[in-house]
């Protein structure tokens, strides 16, 4: 199993940046679509959407999300 270390958050210097993946509109996997700090007090995040980079957008709780039925 390959070992790698996560980058430290440059904003808070406490948390690590973890990559998040998603699926595109056609169902293709998009790896590393976002990076988020593990320190909940920090909130740093970087996201790629339609080729544009977004920094520090508000983070919502996933508990409020309604899952789609397929």
mmCIF file as Biopython writes it, N, C-alpha, C and O atoms, coordinates in Angstrom:
data_model
#
loop_
_atom_site.group_PDB
_atom_site.id
_atom_site.type_symbol
_atom_site.label_atom_id
_atom_site.label_alt_id
_atom_site.label_comp_id
_atom_site.label_asym_id
_atom_site.label_entity_id
_atom_site.label_seq_id
_atom_site.pdbx_PDB_ins_code
_atom_site.Cartn_x
_atom_site.Cartn_y
_atom_site.Cartn_z
_atom_site.occupancy
_atom_site.B_iso_or_equiv
_atom_site.auth_seq_id
_atom_site.auth_asym_id
_atom_site.pdbx_PDB_model_num
ATOM 1   N N  . UNK A ? 1  ? 0.837   -1.168 0.000   1.0 0.0 1  A 1 
ATOM 2   C CA . UNK A ? 1  ? 0.000   0.000  0.000   1.0 0.0 1  A 1 
ATOM 3   C C  . UNK A ? 1  ? 0.892   1.244  0.000   1.0 0.0 1  A 1 
ATOM 4   O O  . UNK A ? 1  ? 1.846   1.335  0.773   1.0 0.0 1  A 1 
ATOM 5   N N  . UNK A ? 2  ? 0.575   2.182  -0.860  1.0 0.0 2  A 1 
ATOM 6   C CA . UNK A ? 2  ? 1.384   3.387  -1.001  1.0 0.0 2  A 1 
ATOM 7   C C  . UNK A ? 2  ? 1.095   4.370  0.128   1.0 0.0 2  A 1 
ATOM 8   O O  . UNK A ? 2  ? -0.064  4.634  0.447   1.0 0.0 2  A 1 
ATOM 9   N N  . UNK A ? 3  ? 2.146   4.906  0.728   1.0 0.0 3  A 1 
ATOM 10  C CA . UNK A ? 3  ? 2.014   5.886  1.802   1.0 0.0 3  A 1 
ATOM 11  C C  . UNK A ? 3  ? 2.293   7.275  1.248   1.0 0.0 3  A 1 
ATOM 12  O O  . UNK A ? 3  ? 3.222   7.455  0.461   1.0 0.0 3  A 1 
ATOM 13  N N  . UNK A ? 4  ? 1.509   8.240  1.648   1.0 0.0 4  A 1 
ATOM 14  C CA . UNK A ? 4  ? 1.787   9.621  1.279   1.0 0.0 4  A 1 
ATOM 15  C C  . UNK A ? 4  ? 1.325   10.514 2.420   1.0 0.0 4  A 1 
ATOM 16  O O  . UNK A ? 4  ? 0.440   10.149 3.194   1.0 0.0 4  A 1 
ATOM 17  N N  . UNK A ? 5  ? 1.931   11.679 2.512   1.0 0.0 5  A 1 
ATOM 18  C CA . UNK A ? 5  ? 1.531   12.605 3.567   1.0 0.0 5  A 1 
ATOM 19  C C  . UNK A ? 5  ? 0.706   13.728 2.960   1.0 0.0 5  A 1 
ATOM 20  O O  . UNK A ? 5  ? 0.961   14.176 1.842   1.0 0.0 5  A 1 
ATOM 21  N N  . UNK A ? 6  ? -0.270  14.165 3.707   1.0 0.0 6  A 1 
ATOM 22  C CA . UNK A ? 6  ? -1.139  15.250 3.254   1.0 0.0 6  A 1 
ATOM 23  C C  . UNK A ? 6  ? -0.447  16.584 3.503   1.0 0.0 6  A 1 
ATOM 24  O O  . UNK A ? 6  ? 0.276   16.728 4.489   1.0 0.0 6  A 1 
ATOM 25  N N  . UNK A ? 7  ? -0.659  17.564 2.623   1.0 0.0 7  A 1 
ATOM 26  C CA . UNK A ? 7  ? -0.036  18.877 2.838   1.0 0.0 7  A 1 
ATOM 27  C C  . UNK A ? 7  ? -0.664  19.596 4.028   1.0 0.0 7  A 1 
ATOM 28  O O  . UNK A ? 7  ? -1.864  19.474 4.277   1.0 0.0 7  A 1 
ATOM 29  N N  . UNK A ? 8  ? 0.155   20.342 4.756   1.0 0.0 8  A 1 
ATOM 30  C CA . UNK A ? 8  ? -0.336  21.170 5.863   1.0 0.0 8  A 1 
ATOM 31  C C  . UNK A ? 8  ? -1.093  22.364 5.309   1.0 0.0 8  A 1 
ATOM 32  O O  . UNK A ? 8  ? -0.740  22.900 4.258   1.0 0.0 8  A 1 
ATOM 33  N N  . UNK A ? 9  ? -2.131  22.778 6.018   1.0 0.0 9  A 1 
ATOM 34  C CA . UNK A ? 9  ? -2.885  23.964 5.643   1.0 0.0 9  A 1 
ATOM 35  C C  . UNK A ? 9  ? -2.005  25.190 5.862   1.0 0.0 9  A 1 
ATOM 36  O O  . UNK A ? 9  ? -1.479  25.388 6.957   1.0 0.0 9  A 1 
ATOM 37  N N  . UNK A ? 10 ? -1.843  26.004 4.838   1.0 0.0 10 A 1 
ATOM 38  C CA . UNK A ? 10 ? -1.011  27.196 4.932   1.0 0.0 10 A 1 
ATOM 39  C C  . UNK A ? 10 ? -1.734  28.350 5.623   1.0 0.0 10 A 1 
ATOM 40  O O  . UNK A ? 10 ? -1.105  29.340 5.995   1.0 0.0 10 A 1 
ATOM 41  N N  . UNK A ? 11 ? -3.050  28.229 5.799   1.0 0.0 11 A 1 
ATOM 42  C CA . UNK A ? 11 ? -3.809  29.286 6.471   1.0 0.0 11 A 1 
ATOM 43  C C  . UNK A ? 11 ? -3.681  29.179 7.988   1.0 0.0 11 A 1 
ATOM 44  O O  . UNK A ? 11 ? -3.369  30.164 8.658   1.0 0.0 11 A 1 
ATOM 45  N N  . UNK A ? 12 ? -3.925  27.972 8.535   1.0 0.0 12 A 1 
ATOM 46  C CA . UNK A ? 12 ? -3.919  27.816 9.992   1.0 0.0 12 A 1 
ATOM 47  C C  . UNK A ? 12 ? -2.661  27.125 10.521  1.0 0.0 12 A 1 
ATOM 48  O O  . UNK A ? 12 ? -2.364  27.227 11.711  1.0 0.0 12 A 1 
ATOM 49  N N  . UNK A ? 13 ? -1.927  26.433 9.673   1.0 0.0 13 A 1 
ATOM 50  C CA . UNK A ? 13 ? -0.719  25.688 10.051  1.0 0.0 13 A 1 
ATOM 51  C C  . UNK A ? 13 ? -1.000  24.554 11.039  1.0 0.0 13 A 1 
ATOM 52  O O  . UNK A ? 13 ? -0.066  23.958 11.573  1.0 0.0 13 A 1 
ATOM 53  N N  . UNK A ? 14 ? -2.276  24.252 11.287  1.0 0.0 14 A 1 
ATOM 54  C CA . UNK A ? 14 ? -2.641  23.206 12.236  1.0 0.0 14 A 1 
ATOM 55  C C  . UNK A ? 14 ? -3.214  21.989 11.528  1.0 0.0 14 A 1 
ATOM 56  O O  . UNK A ? 14 ? -2.793  20.860 11.781  1.0 0.0 14 A 1 
ATOM 57  N N  . UNK A ? 15 ? -4.172  22.219 10.644  1.0 0.0 15 A 1 
ATOM 58  C CA . UNK A ? 15 ? -4.849  21.128 9.953   1.0 0.0 15 A 1 
ATOM 59  C C  . UNK A ? 15 ? -4.090  20.657 8.727   1.0 0.0 15 A 1 
ATOM 60  O O  . UNK A ? 15 ? -3.119  21.276 8.293   1.0 0.0 15 A 1 
ATOM 61  N N  . UNK A ? 16 ? -4.554  19.559 8.188   1.0 0.0 16 A 1 
ATOM 62  C CA . UNK A ? 16 ? -4.046  19.033 6.922   1.0 0.0 16 A 1 
ATOM 63  C C  . UNK A ? 16 ? -5.065  19.342 5.835   1.0 0.0 16 A 1 
ATOM 64  O O  . UNK A ? 16 ? -6.256  19.487 6.109   1.0 0.0 16 A 1 
ATOM 65  N N  . UNK A ? 17 ? -4.591  19.441 4.610   1.0 0.0 17 A 1 
ATOM 66  C CA . UNK A ? 17 ? -5.503  19.590 3.477   1.0 0.0 17 A 1 
ATOM 67  C C  . UNK A ? 17 ? -5.818  18.202 2.940   1.0 0.0 17 A 1 
ATOM 68  O O  . UNK A ? 17 ? -4.914  17.443 2.592   1.0 0.0 17 A 1 
ATOM 69  N N  . UNK A ? 18 ? -7.111  17.874 2.873   1.0 0.0 18 A 1 
ATOM 70  C CA . UNK A ? 18 ? -7.534  16.574 2.362   1.0 0.0 18 A 1 
ATOM 71  C C  . UNK A ? 18 ? -8.262  16.768 1.037   1.0 0.0 18 A 1 
ATOM 72  O O  . UNK A ? 18 ? -9.054  17.699 0.891   1.0 0.0 18 A 1 
ATOM 73  N N  . UNK A ? 19 ? -7.996  15.885 0.068   1.0 0.0 19 A 1 
ATOM 74  C CA . UNK A ? 19 ? -8.659  16.006 -1.232  1.0 0.0 19 A 1 
ATOM 75  C C  . UNK A ? 19 ? -10.046 15.388 -1.203  1.0 0.0 19 A 1 
ATOM 76  O O  . UNK A ? 19 ? -10.275 14.378 -0.538  1.0 0.0 19 A 1 
ATOM 77  N N  . UNK A ? 20 ? -10.967 16.005 -1.930  1.0 0.0 20 A 1 
ATOM 78  C CA . UNK A ? 20 ? -12.320 15.475 -2.089  1.0 0.0 20 A 1 
ATOM 79  C C  . UNK A ? 20 ? -12.578 15.239 -3.571  1.0 0.0 20 A 1 
ATOM 80  O O  . UNK A ? 20 ? -12.097 15.993 -4.417  1.0 0.0 20 A 1 
ATOM 81  N N  . UNK A ? 21 ? -13.321 14.215 -3.879  1.0 0.0 21 A 1 
ATOM 82  C CA . UNK A ? 21 ? -13.655 13.883 -5.258  1.0 0.0 21 A 1 
ATOM 83  C C  . UNK A ? 21 ? -15.155 14.024 -5.467  1.0 0.0 21 A 1 
ATOM 84  O O  . UNK A ? 21 ? -15.920 14.147 -4.511  1.0 0.0 21 A 1 
ATOM 85  N N  . UNK A ? 22 ? -15.564 14.006 -6.726  1.0 0.0 22 A 1 
ATOM 86  C CA . UNK A ? 22 ? -16.979 14.170 -7.059  1.0 0.0 22 A 1 
ATOM 87  C C  . UNK A ? 22 ? -17.217 13.468 -8.387  1.0 0.0 22 A 1 
ATOM 88  O O  . UNK A ? 22 ? -16.308 12.858 -8.949  1.0 0.0 22 A 1 
ATOM 89  N N  . UNK A ? 23 ? -18.429 13.558 -8.876  1.0 0.0 23 A 1 
ATOM 90  C CA . UNK A ? 23 ? -18.775 13.040 -10.189 1.0 0.0 23 A 1 
ATOM 91  C C  . UNK A ? 23 ? -19.291 14.177 -11.043 1.0 0.0 23 A 1 
ATOM 92  O O  . UNK A ? 23 ? -20.041 15.026 -10.560 1.0 0.0 23 A 1 
ATOM 93  N N  . UNK A ? 24 ? -18.897 14.205 -12.312 1.0 0.0 24 A 1 
ATOM 94  C CA . UNK A ? 24 ? -19.360 15.227 -13.242 1.0 0.0 24 A 1 
ATOM 95  C C  . UNK A ? 24 ? -20.793 14.972 -13.672 1.0 0.0 24 A 1 
ATOM 96  O O  . UNK A ? 24 ? -21.396 13.968 -13.294 1.0 0.0 24 A 1 
ATOM 97  N N  . UNK A ? 25 ? -21.328 15.877 -14.457 1.0 0.0 25 A 1 
ATOM 98  C CA . UNK A ? 25 ? -22.723 15.779 -14.894 1.0 0.0 25 A 1 
ATOM 99  C C  . UNK A ? 25 ? -22.975 14.548 -15.759 1.0 0.0 25 A 1 
ATOM 100 O O  . UNK A ? 25 ? -24.106 14.069 -15.843 1.0 0.0 25 A 1 
ATOM 101 N N  . UNK A ? 26 ? -21.930 14.035 -16.398 1.0 0.0 26 A 1 
ATOM 102 C CA . UNK A ? 26 ? -22.070 12.834 -17.222 1.0 0.0 26 A 1 
ATOM 103 C C  . UNK A ? 26 ? -21.720 11.559 -16.457 1.0 0.0 26 A 1 
ATOM 104 O O  . UNK A ? 26 ? -21.727 10.468 -17.028 1.0 0.0 26 A 1 
ATOM 105 N N  . UNK A ? 27 ? -21.411 11.695 -15.161 1.0 0.0 27 A 1 
ATOM 106 C CA . UNK A ? 27 ? -21.126 10.532 -14.329 1.0 0.0 27 A 1 
ATOM 107 C C  . UNK A ? 27 ? -19.660 10.166 -14.218 1.0 0.0 27 A 1 
ATOM 108 O O  . UNK A ? 27 ? -19.323 9.210  -13.519 1.0 0.0 27 A 1 
ATOM 109 N N  . UNK A ? 28 ? -18.772 10.899 -14.888 1.0 0.0 28 A 1 
ATOM 110 C CA . UNK A ? 28 ? -17.342 10.598 -14.823 1.0 0.0 28 A 1 
ATOM 111 C C  . UNK A ? 28 ? -16.770 11.066 -13.485 1.0 0.0 28 A 1 
ATOM 112 O O  . UNK A ? 28 ? -17.141 12.122 -12.973 1.0 0.0 28 A 1 
ATOM 113 N N  . UNK A ? 29 ? -15.868 10.269 -12.934 1.0 0.0 29 A 1 
ATOM 114 C CA . UNK A ? 29 ? -15.230 10.632 -11.670 1.0 0.0 29 A 1 
ATOM 115 C C  . UNK A ? 29 ? -14.296 11.821 -11.869 1.0 0.0 29 A 1 
ATOM 116 O O  . UNK A ? 29 ? -13.558 11.889 -12.852 1.0 0.0 29 A 1 
ATOM 117 N N  . UNK A ? 30 ? -14.337 12.752 -10.924 1.0 0.0 30 A 1 
ATOM 118 C CA . UNK A ? 30 ? -13.439 13.904 -10.922 1.0 0.0 30 A 1 
ATOM 119 C C  . UNK A ? 30 ? -12.636 13.816 -9.631  1.0 0.0 30 A 1 
ATOM 120 O O  . UNK A ? 30 ? -13.147 14.099 -8.548  1.0 0.0 30 A 1 
ATOM 121 N N  . UNK A ? 31 ? -11.365 13.419 -9.760  1.0 0.0 31 A 1 
ATOM 122 C CA . UNK A ? 31 ? -10.507 13.290 -8.585  1.0 0.0 31 A 1 
ATOM 123 C C  . UNK A ? 31 ? -9.948  14.647 -8.200  1.0 0.0 31 A 1 
ATOM 124 O O  . UNK A ? 31 ? -9.627  15.464 -9.062  1.0 0.0 31 A 1 
ATOM 125 N N  . UNK A ? 32 ? -9.835  14.877 -6.922  1.0 0.0 32 A 1 
ATOM 126 C CA . UNK A ? 32 ? -9.253  16.106 -6.370  1.0 0.0 32 A 1 
ATOM 127 C C  . UNK A ? 32 ? -9.987  17.347 -6.843  1.0 0.0 32 A 1 
ATOM 128 O O  . UNK A ? 32 ? -9.361  18.328 -7.246  1.0 0.0 32 A 1 
ATOM 129 N N  . UNK A ? 33 ? -11.295 17.309 -6.796  1.0 0.0 33 A 1 
ATOM 130 C CA . UNK A ? 33 ? -12.104 18.467 -7.189  1.0 0.0 33 A 1 
ATOM 131 C C  . UNK A ? 33 ? -12.008 19.576 -6.146  1.0 0.0 33 A 1 
ATOM 132 O O  . UNK A ? 33 ? -12.167 20.752 -6.470  1.0 0.0 33 A 1 
ATOM 133 N N  . UNK A ? 34 ? -11.751 19.205 -4.909  1.0 0.0 34 A 1 
ATOM 134 C CA . UNK A ? 34 ? -11.662 20.190 -3.831  1.0 0.0 34 A 1 
ATOM 135 C C  . UNK A ? 34 ? -10.625 19.739 -2.809  1.0 0.0 34 A 1 
ATOM 136 O O  . UNK A ? 34 ? -10.340 18.550 -2.665  1.0 0.0 34 A 1 
ATOM 137 N N  . UNK A ? 35 ? -10.072 20.719 -2.108  1.0 0.0 35 A 1 
ATOM 138 C CA . UNK A ? 35 ? -9.178  20.464 -0.977  1.0 0.0 35 A 1 
ATOM 139 C C  . UNK A ? 35 ? -9.740  21.240 0.211   1.0 0.0 35 A 1 
ATOM 140 O O  . UNK A ? 35 ? -10.080 22.416 0.084   1.0 0.0 35 A 1 
ATOM 141 N N  . UNK A ? 36 ? -9.836  20.578 1.368   1.0 0.0 36 A 1 
ATOM 142 C CA . UNK A ? 36 ? -10.450 21.187 2.545   1.0 0.0 36 A 1 
ATOM 143 C C  . UNK A ? 36 ? -9.548  20.947 3.755   1.0 0.0 36 A 1 
ATOM 144 O O  . UNK A ? 36 ? -8.968  19.873 3.910   1.0 0.0 36 A 1 
ATOM 145 N N  . UNK A ? 37 ? -9.440  21.977 4.616   1.0 0.0 37 A 1 
ATOM 146 C CA . UNK A ? 37 ? -8.651  21.854 5.843   1.0 0.0 37 A 1 
ATOM 147 C C  . UNK A ? 37 ? -9.407  20.996 6.856   1.0 0.0 37 A 1 
ATOM 148 O O  . UNK A ? 37 ? -10.623 21.114 7.000   1.0 0.0 37 A 1 
ATOM 149 N N  . UNK A ? 38 ? -8.669  20.130 7.555   1.0 0.0 38 A 1 
ATOM 150 C CA . UNK A ? 38 ? -9.282  19.258 8.560   1.0 0.0 38 A 1 
ATOM 151 C C  . UNK A ? 38 ? -9.557  19.973 9.877   1.0 0.0 38 A 1 
ATOM 152 O O  . UNK A ? 38 ? -10.228 19.419 10.748  1.0 0.0 38 A 1 
ATOM 153 N N  . UNK A ? 39 ? -9.055  21.185 10.037  1.0 0.0 39 A 1 
ATOM 154 C CA . UNK A ? 39 ? -9.297  21.964 11.256  1.0 0.0 39 A 1 
ATOM 155 C C  . UNK A ? 39 ? -10.636 22.684 11.104  1.0 0.0 39 A 1 
ATOM 156 O O  . UNK A ? 39 ? -10.742 23.602 10.291  1.0 0.0 39 A 1 
ATOM 157 N N  . UNK A ? 40 ? -11.666 22.292 11.868  1.0 0.0 40 A 1 
ATOM 158 C CA . UNK A ? 40 ? -12.988 22.909 11.695  1.0 0.0 40 A 1 
ATOM 159 C C  . UNK A ? 40 ? -13.016 24.404 12.012  1.0 0.0 40 A 1 
ATOM 160 O O  . UNK A ? 40 ? -13.894 25.118 11.527  1.0 0.0 40 A 1 
ATOM 161 N N  . UNK A ? 41 ? -12.073 24.884 12.817  1.0 0.0 41 A 1 
ATOM 162 C CA . UNK A ? 41 ? -12.017 26.314 13.126  1.0 0.0 41 A 1 
ATOM 163 C C  . UNK A ? 41 ? -11.406 27.126 11.989  1.0 0.0 41 A 1 
ATOM 164 O O  . UNK A ? 41 ? -11.564 28.346 11.948  1.0 0.0 41 A 1 
ATOM 165 N N  . UNK A ? 42 ? -10.719 26.472 11.078  1.0 0.0 42 A 1 
ATOM 166 C CA . UNK A ? 42 ? -10.051 27.158 9.970   1.0 0.0 42 A 1 
ATOM 167 C C  . UNK A ? 42 ? -11.012 27.410 8.810   1.0 0.0 42 A 1 
ATOM 168 O O  . UNK A ? 42 ? -11.247 28.555 8.426   1.0 0.0 42 A 1 
ATOM 169 N N  . UNK A ? 43 ? -11.563 26.332 8.258   1.0 0.0 43 A 1 
ATOM 170 C CA . UNK A ? 43 ? -12.528 26.459 7.169   1.0 0.0 43 A 1 
ATOM 171 C C  . UNK A ? 43 ? -11.940 26.701 5.794   1.0 0.0 43 A 1 
ATOM 172 O O  . UNK A ? 43 ? -12.695 26.932 4.849   1.0 0.0 43 A 1 
ATOM 173 N N  . UNK A ? 44 ? -10.599 26.657 5.638   1.0 0.0 44 A 1 
ATOM 174 C CA . UNK A ? 44 ? -10.014 26.887 4.316   1.0 0.0 44 A 1 
ATOM 175 C C  . UNK A ? 44 ? -10.472 25.803 3.351   1.0 0.0 44 A 1 
ATOM 176 O O  . UNK A ? 44 ? -10.484 24.620 3.692   1.0 0.0 44 A 1 
ATOM 177 N N  . UNK A ? 45 ? -10.847 26.213 2.148   1.0 0.0 45 A 1 
ATOM 178 C CA . UNK A ? 45 ? -11.181 25.250 1.104   1.0 0.0 45 A 1 
ATOM 179 C C  . UNK A ? 45 ? -10.879 25.845 -0.259  1.0 0.0 45 A 1 
ATOM 180 O O  . UNK A ? 45 ? -10.952 27.056 -0.464  1.0 0.0 45 A 1 
ATOM 181 N N  . UNK A ? 46 ? -10.545 24.976 -1.170  1.0 0.0 46 A 1 
ATOM 182 C CA . UNK A ? 46 ? -10.231 25.341 -2.547  1.0 0.0 46 A 1 
ATOM 183 C C  . UNK A ? 46 ? -11.006 24.377 -3.431  1.0 0.0 46 A 1 
ATOM 184 O O  . UNK A ? 46 ? -10.892 23.162 -3.272  1.0 0.0 46 A 1 
ATOM 185 N N  . UNK A ? 47 ? -11.801 24.911 -4.372  1.0 0.0 47 A 1 
ATOM 186 C CA . UNK A ? 47 ? -12.645 24.065 -5.219  1.0 0.0 47 A 1 
ATOM 187 C C  . UNK A ? 47 ? -12.463 24.432 -6.679  1.0 0.0 47 A 1 
ATOM 188 O O  . UNK A ? 47 ? -12.193 25.586 -7.013  1.0 0.0 47 A 1 
ATOM 189 N N  . UNK A ? 48 ? -12.613 23.447 -7.540  1.0 0.0 48 A 1 
ATOM 190 C CA . UNK A ? 48 ? -12.578 23.666 -8.983  1.0 0.0 48 A 1 
ATOM 191 C C  . UNK A ? 48 ? -13.974 23.382 -9.517  1.0 0.0 48 A 1 
ATOM 192 O O  . UNK A ? 48 ? -14.519 22.297 -9.313  1.0 0.0 48 A 1 
ATOM 193 N N  . UNK A ? 49 ? -14.545 24.360 -10.201 1.0 0.0 49 A 1 
ATOM 194 C CA . UNK A ? 49 ? -15.877 24.206 -10.777 1.0 0.0 49 A 1 
ATOM 195 C C  . UNK A ? 49 ? -15.868 24.791 -12.175 1.0 0.0 49 A 1 
ATOM 196 O O  . UNK A ? 49 ? -15.606 25.980 -12.357 1.0 0.0 49 A 1 
ATOM 197 N N  . UNK A ? 50 ? -16.153 23.960 -13.159 1.0 0.0 50 A 1 
ATOM 198 C CA . UNK A ? 50 ? -16.176 24.386 -14.568 1.0 0.0 50 A 1 
ATOM 199 C C  . UNK A ? 50 ? -14.884 25.079 -14.983 1.0 0.0 50 A 1 
ATOM 200 O O  . UNK A ? 50 ? -14.909 26.043 -15.748 1.0 0.0 50 A 1 
ATOM 201 N N  . UNK A ? 51 ? -13.762 24.589 -14.480 1.0 0.0 51 A 1 
ATOM 202 C CA . UNK A ? 51 ? -12.463 25.139 -14.846 1.0 0.0 51 A 1 
ATOM 203 C C  . UNK A ? 51 ? -12.049 26.368 -14.061 1.0 0.0 51 A 1 
ATOM 204 O O  . UNK A ? 51 ? -10.933 26.856 -14.240 1.0 0.0 51 A 1 
ATOM 205 N N  . UNK A ? 52 ? -12.912 26.886 -13.195 1.0 0.0 52 A 1 
ATOM 206 C CA . UNK A ? 52 ? -12.579 28.046 -12.368 1.0 0.0 52 A 1 
ATOM 207 C C  . UNK A ? 52 ? -12.223 27.577 -10.959 1.0 0.0 52 A 1 
ATOM 208 O O  . UNK A ? 52 ? -12.771 26.591 -10.467 1.0 0.0 52 A 1 
ATOM 209 N N  . UNK A ? 53 ? -11.300 28.292 -10.315 1.0 0.0 53 A 1 
ATOM 210 C CA . UNK A ? 53 ? -10.868 27.961 -8.956  1.0 0.0 53 A 1 
ATOM 211 C C  . UNK A ? 53 ? -11.551 28.909 -7.976  1.0 0.0 53 A 1 
ATOM 212 O O  . UNK A ? 53 ? -11.543 30.126 -8.167  1.0 0.0 53 A 1 
ATOM 213 N N  . UNK A ? 54 ? -12.138 28.344 -6.932  1.0 0.0 54 A 1 
ATOM 214 C CA . UNK A ? 54 ? -12.835 29.116 -5.903  1.0 0.0 54 A 1 
ATOM 215 C C  . UNK A ? 54 ? -12.152 28.880 -4.564  1.0 0.0 54 A 1 
ATOM 216 O O  . UNK A ? 54 ? -11.840 27.743 -4.210  1.0 0.0 54 A 1 
ATOM 217 N N  . UNK A ? 55 ? -11.921 29.966 -3.815  1.0 0.0 55 A 1 
ATOM 218 C CA . UNK A ? 55 ? -11.298 29.876 -2.499  1.0 0.0 55 A 1 
ATOM 219 C C  . UNK A ? 55 ? -12.291 30.260 -1.413  1.0 0.0 55 A 1 
ATOM 220 O O  . UNK A ? 55 ? -13.059 31.213 -1.553  1.0 0.0 55 A 1 
ATOM 221 N N  . UNK A ? 56 ? -12.257 29.492 -0.324  1.0 0.0 56 A 1 
ATOM 222 C CA . UNK A ? 56 ? -12.990 29.813 0.909   1.0 0.0 56 A 1 
ATOM 223 C C  . UNK A ? 56 ? -14.475 30.082 0.720   1.0 0.0 56 A 1 
ATOM 224 O O  . UNK A ? 56 ? -15.007 31.051 1.261   1.0 0.0 56 A 1 
ATOM 225 N N  . UNK A ? 57 ? -15.144 29.230 -0.045  1.0 0.0 57 A 1 
ATOM 226 C CA . UNK A ? 57 ? -16.597 29.322 -0.132  1.0 0.0 57 A 1 
ATOM 227 C C  . UNK A ? 57 ? -17.194 28.803 1.173   1.0 0.0 57 A 1 
ATOM 228 O O  . UNK A ? 57 ? -16.563 27.999 1.859   1.0 0.0 57 A 1 
ATOM 229 N N  . UNK A ? 58 ? -18.398 29.247 1.526   1.0 0.0 58 A 1 
ATOM 230 C CA . UNK A ? 58 ? -19.028 28.749 2.763   1.0 0.0 58 A 1 
ATOM 231 C C  . UNK A ? 58 ? -19.162 27.225 2.730   1.0 0.0 58 A 1 
ATOM 232 O O  . UNK A ? 58 ? -19.456 26.639 1.688   1.0 0.0 58 A 1 
ATOM 233 N N  . UNK A ? 59 ? -18.943 26.604 3.873   1.0 0.0 59 A 1 
ATOM 234 C CA . UNK A ? 59 ? -19.046 25.146 3.989   1.0 0.0 59 A 1 
ATOM 235 C C  . UNK A ? 59 ? -20.355 24.827 4.690   1.0 0.0 59 A 1 
ATOM 236 O O  . UNK A ? 59 ? -20.619 25.315 5.789   1.0 0.0 59 A 1 
ATOM 237 N N  . UNK A ? 60 ? -21.162 24.013 4.051   1.0 0.0 60 A 1 
ATOM 238 C CA . UNK A ? 60 ? -22.457 23.618 4.610   1.0 0.0 60 A 1 
ATOM 239 C C  . UNK A ? 60 ? -22.340 22.219 5.215   1.0 0.0 60 A 1 
ATOM 240 O O  . UNK A ? 60 ? -21.483 21.430 4.816   1.0 0.0 60 A 1 
ATOM 241 N N  . UNK A ? 61 ? -23.189 21.928 6.158   1.0 0.0 61 A 1 
ATOM 242 C CA . UNK A ? 61 ? -23.224 20.606 6.759   1.0 0.0 61 A 1 
ATOM 243 C C  . UNK A ? 61 ? -23.832 19.615 5.774   1.0 0.0 61 A 1 
ATOM 244 O O  . UNK A ? 61 ? -24.890 19.879 5.204   1.0 0.0 61 A 1 
ATOM 245 N N  . UNK A ? 62 ? -23.179 18.489 5.572   1.0 0.0 62 A 1 
ATOM 246 C CA . UNK A ? 62 ? -23.706 17.453 4.691   1.0 0.0 62 A 1 
ATOM 247 C C  . UNK A ? 62 ? -24.944 16.781 5.264   1.0 0.0 62 A 1 
ATOM 248 O O  . UNK A ? 62 ? -25.681 16.120 4.532   1.0 0.0 62 A 1 
ATOM 249 N N  . UNK A ? 63 ? -25.183 16.940 6.566   1.0 0.0 63 A 1 
ATOM 250 C CA . UNK A ? 63 ? -26.354 16.334 7.197   1.0 0.0 63 A 1 
ATOM 251 C C  . UNK A ? 63 ? -27.650 16.947 6.676   1.0 0.0 63 A 1 
ATOM 252 O O  . UNK A ? 63 ? -28.708 16.323 6.759   1.0 0.0 63 A 1 
ATOM 253 N N  . UNK A ? 64 ? -27.574 18.157 6.143   1.0 0.0 64 A 1 
ATOM 254 C CA . UNK A ? 64 ? -28.773 18.826 5.641   1.0 0.0 64 A 1 
ATOM 255 C C  . UNK A ? 64 ? -29.100 18.440 4.204   1.0 0.0 64 A 1 
ATOM 256 O O  . UNK A ? 64 ? -30.158 18.805 3.691   1.0 0.0 64 A 1 
ATOM 257 N N  . UNK A ? 65 ? -28.200 17.706 3.550   1.0 0.0 65 A 1 
ATOM 258 C CA . UNK A ? 65 ? -28.359 17.360 2.140   1.0 0.0 65 A 1 
ATOM 259 C C  . UNK A ? 65 ? -29.370 16.230 1.959   1.0 0.0 65 A 1 
ATOM 260 O O  . UNK A ? 65 ? -29.304 15.220 2.661   1.0 0.0 65 A 1 
ATOM 261 N N  . UNK A ? 66 ? -30.301 16.395 1.025   1.0 0.0 66 A 1 
ATOM 262 C CA . UNK A ? 66 ? -31.240 15.334 0.667   1.0 0.0 66 A 1 
ATOM 263 C C  . UNK A ? 66 ? -30.629 14.521 -0.459  1.0 0.0 66 A 1 
ATOM 264 O O  . UNK A ? 66 ? -30.278 15.070 -1.504  1.0 0.0 66 A 1 
ATOM 265 N N  . UNK A ? 67 ? -30.499 13.216 -0.257  1.0 0.0 67 A 1 
ATOM 266 C CA . UNK A ? 67 ? -29.907 12.387 -1.298  1.0 0.0 67 A 1 
ATOM 267 C C  . UNK A ? 67 ? -30.899 12.169 -2.431  1.0 0.0 67 A 1 
ATOM 268 O O  . UNK A ? 67 ? -32.112 12.114 -2.231  1.0 0.0 67 A 1 
ATOM 269 N N  . UNK A ? 68 ? -30.332 12.045 -3.639  1.0 0.0 68 A 1 
ATOM 270 C CA . UNK A ? 68 ? -31.163 11.822 -4.827  1.0 0.0 68 A 1 
ATOM 271 C C  . UNK A ? 68 ? -31.510 10.348 -4.946  1.0 0.0 68 A 1 
ATOM 272 O O  . UNK A ? 68 ? -30.686 9.486  -4.638  1.0 0.0 68 A 1 
ATOM 273 N N  . UNK A ? 69 ? -32.706 10.058 -5.386  1.0 0.0 69 A 1 
ATOM 274 C CA . UNK A ? 69 ? -33.075 8.676  -5.675  1.0 0.0 69 A 1 
ATOM 275 C C  . UNK A ? 69 ? -32.730 8.394  -7.122  1.0 0.0 69 A 1 
ATOM 276 O O  . UNK A ? 69 ? -32.892 9.249  -7.993  1.0 0.0 69 A 1 
ATOM 277 N N  . UNK A ? 70 ? -32.261 7.204  -7.365  1.0 0.0 70 A 1 
ATOM 278 C CA . UNK A ? 70 ? -31.846 6.831  -8.730  1.0 0.0 70 A 1 
ATOM 279 C C  . UNK A ? 70 ? -32.683 5.695  -9.232  1.0 0.0 70 A 1 
ATOM 280 O O  . UNK A ? 70 ? -32.491 5.237  -10.358 1.0 0.0 70 A 1 
#
